[in-house]
Amino acid sequence: MKPGRFTIEDVVLSVITIVGVVSGWFGTHRFLVRGNIRLDDALDCLLCLALIGLLLLPTDYAFHHSRPGFLVLMVAAGVMVFSYPAFAVAFGVMSTSLGVSGLVSNLRLTS
């Protein structure tokens, strides 16, 4: 591959990173509009990280084997992002970390 060329994998990882940043910002903004962030909100974010990790397993399987099932899981994740600010922050942290780590590993492999 020539230097300076992007693969489809780089584009997908960039989109995942952007979605993560926007989701994290959305959840953080909702916490700030509410006026306070308490300790139980931080614990909710930590618990949601585990929930998102468990959500990624069937999502990956559904992506490779069943496109309608993948869409159902993505709609469910979108509803939870808009309903719970703790889930939005945790989803942003998880998506951003996955996207950036994938981009960095691709950069190391092509160098």
C-alpha positions in Angstrom: 0.0 0.0 0.0 1.3 3.5 -0.9 1.8 5.9 1.9 -1.0 8.4 2.3 -3.7 6.1 1.0 -6.6 5.1 3.2 -8.2 1.7 3.3 -11.8 1.1 4.0 -10.8 -0.2 7.5 -9.2 3.2 8.3 -12.5 4.9 7.2 -14.6 2.6 9.4 -12.3 3.1 12.4 -12.4 6.9 11.9 -16.3 6.8 11.8 -16.3 4.7 15.0 -14.0 7.2 16.7 -16.2 10.2 15.6 -19.3 8.4 16.8 -17.6 7.8 20.1 -16.6 11.4 20.5 -20.0 12.7 19.6 -21.7 10.2 22.0 -19.4 11.0 24.8 -19.9 14.8 24.3 -23.7 14.2 24.2 -23.7 12.4 27.5 -21.4 14.8 29.2 -23.5 17.7 28.0 -26.6 16.1 29.4 -24.8 15.7 32.8 -23.7 19.3 32.7 -27.1 20.6 31.8 -28.5 18.7 34.8 -26.2 20.7 37.0 -24.3 18.1 38.9 -22.4 14.8 38.6 -22.6 12.6 41.6 -20.7 9.5 42.6 -23.5 7.3 41.6 -23.4 8.8 38.1 -19.8 7.8 37.8 -20.5 4.3 39.0 -23.3 4.1 36.5 -20.8 5.0 33.8 -18.5 2.2 35.0 -21.4 -0.3 35.0 -22.4 0.8 31.5 -18.9 0.0 30.3 -19.4 -3.6 31.2 -22.8 -3.5 29.6 -21.4 -2.2 26.4 -18.7 -4.9 26.4 -21.4 -7.5 26.6 -23.4 -5.7 23.9 -20.4 -5.8 21.5 -20.3 -9.6 21.5 -23.7 -10.3 19.9 -23.3 -7.1 17.8 -20.1 -8.5 16.2 -21.8 -11.8 15.6 -24.9 -10.3 14.1 -22.8 -8.0 11.9 -21.1 -11.0 10.3 -24.2 -13.3 10.1 -27.4 -11.3 10.2 -27.7 -7.7 8.9 -31.3 -7.2 10.3 -30.2 -8.5 13.7 -27.3 -6.0 13.6 -29.7 -3.1 12.8 -31.9 -4.1 15.8 -28.9 -4.0 18.1 -27.7 -0.7 16.7 -31.2 0.8 17.2 -31.2 -0.5 20.8 -27.8 1.1 21.5 -29.0 4.4 19.9 -32.1 4.4 22.1 -30.0 3.8 25.2 -27.5 6.6 24.2 -30.4 9.0 23.9 -32.2 7.8 27.1 -29.3 7.5 29.6 -26.4 10.0 29.8 -24.3 7.4 31.7 -24.6 5.0 28.8 -23.8 7.7 26.3 -20.6 8.6 28.1 -19.6 5.0 28.5 -20.4 4.3 24.8 -18.3 7.3 23.9 -15.4 6.1 25.9 -15.6 2.5 24.5 -16.1 3.6 20.9 -13.3 6.2 21.0 -10.9 3.8 22.6 -11.7 1.0 20.1 -11.4 3.4 17.1 -8.2 5.0 18.2 -6.5 1.8 19.1 -7.5 0.3 15.7 -6.1 3.3 13.9 -2.9 3.2 15.8 -2.4 -0.5 15.2 -3.0 0.0 11.5 -0.5 2.8 11.5 2.1 0.6 13.1 1.4 -2.3 10.7 1.8 -0.1 7.6 4.9 1.7 8.7 
